[in-house]
């Protein structure tokens, strides 16, 4: 019986590698001309005064390679200095119209930004992201040399500065797994990450743009299904060396509410087979925690195997310290706590709130 249990839990460990096997990073895969490339970067921003200048300054070094680059910041009714700081960095600031019924704040800002953009290629990027040196060039190179028509997104590399930020670990891992972009087996249809999206205007407008997913929190995740149906190939890459972000810098409370608003919707957009395998993986890890408390003789061996796996995974998605792999049971239990808190709110009919809005 003990041997069978060990084998089953080891199978769960193997499934984790199945879900996140491929290491997909962007590089300058081809020499492409950007002299005549008209690129519009569209940034939705609501109370982002602490982030917007970091993003725009990270773009300034790239602008010499993109003479026709335009940067639009859609100020979504901020009550801080977001618009002023964006203008100081040379961005064109657009005041977002009042939010219409049926839209999320972000999709409304993205849509309105696209109506003002002049470029032939759109790059939507969140305000809390930053481009690494040469990152925009790698992104454009990957886009232009990829299978066309193409929609491309990047999961930003998570920069960790304070210990509490490691509690986003399993959320980010499961988000990467849920995209099906890093799967070991037969290549599945990929999902796009919400922090960035590069797409030609023609393909974007043909499917109705963000208006087609106006009520979705994970807008790009759902937009990828519509794009795939219309014949647009979707590709997602890891962001190391291209795009990075720091999630929820304002404290643990922000981590909790930031993930609670989207954790259930994220699981709802995952393909059934991937969702099942993710559940098996998480269940195996949770069982290891229980067996440690029960004093099972093989529990610590399985724990060590999980430490190795988490260590490999976390290096791909962020600057997580070694100790976060050693303490993976705590970050996993936090994930489970947030998931069930969101589930309880759903059963009670409660709406989630984020940045002063009900969503």
Secondary structure, 3 states (H helix, E strand, C coil): CHHHHHHHHHHHHHHHHHHCCCCCECCCCCCCCCCCCCEEEEEEECCCCCCHHHHHHHHHCCHHHCCCCEEEEEECCCCCCHHHHHHHCCCEEEECCCCCCCCCHHHHHHHHHHHHCCCCEEEEECCCEEECCCHHHHHHHHHHHCCCCEEEEEECEECCCCHHHHHHHHHHHHHHHHCCCCCCCCCCCCCCCCCEEEEEHHHHHHCCHHHHHCCCCCHHHHHHHHHHHCCCEEEEEECCCCEEECCCCCCHHHHHHHHHCCHHHHHHCCCHHHHHHHHHHHHHHHHHHHHHHHCCCCHHHHHHHHHHHHHHHHHHHECCCHHHHHCHHHHHHHHHHHHHHHHHHHHCCCCCEECCEEC
